[in-house]
Amino acid sequence: MNLKVLLPFRIFTEQTGVSRIVVETRHGSYGFLPHRRDCVAALAPGILTYASHSAGEVFVAVDEGVVVKLGEDVLVSVRRAHGGAGLARLRDAVKQDFLTLDDREQNTRAVLAKLDGALIEQMVAFQHDR
């Protein structure tokens, strides 16, 4: 298989000759072998594992995203990814970087929730006034 891990502004890794891939979804681990049917799955923050003859077994910490298998090509699109470290360090990276929202992102989500609430209130008031 051909594996490509895509970040918003660059290609994180591109590997050919991949024999198996395992990703984490919200419903558990999901594996890909070369002759598996084509599919799409939503990814949860976790560890992506792949194996090839040239690289052996490789672990990559990935943020939430999506994986698409189409023929021999497997595309993984995520917001963030870390590689090149031991499995224990990558699990720590997932816990620290991907599972906790930073203050700015939490504030942005709170503001958007308030805007949504205000918009709904205005729409209800408008419908009531009609």
Stockholm file with secondary structure:
# STOCKHOLM 1.0

chainA/1-130         MNLKVLLPFRIFTEQTGVSRIVVETRHGSYGFLPHRRDCVAALAPGILTYASHSAGEVFVAVDEGVVVKLGEDVLVSVRRAHGGAGLARLRDAVKQDFLTLDDREQNTRAVLAKLDGALIEQMVAFQHDR
#=GR chainA/1-130 SS CEEEEEETTEEEEEESSEEEEEEEETTEEEEECTTCCCEEEEECSEEEEEEETTTEEEEEEECSEEEEEETTEEEEEESCEECSSCHHHHHHHIIIIISSCCHHHHHHHHHHHHHHHHHHHHHHHHHHHC
#=GC SS_cons         CEEEEEETTEEEEEESSEEEEEEEETTEEEEECTTCCCEEEEECSEEEEEEETTTEEEEEEECSEEEEEETTEEEEEESCEECSSCHHHHHHHIIIIISSCCHHHHHHHHHHHHHHHHHHHHHHHHHHHC
//
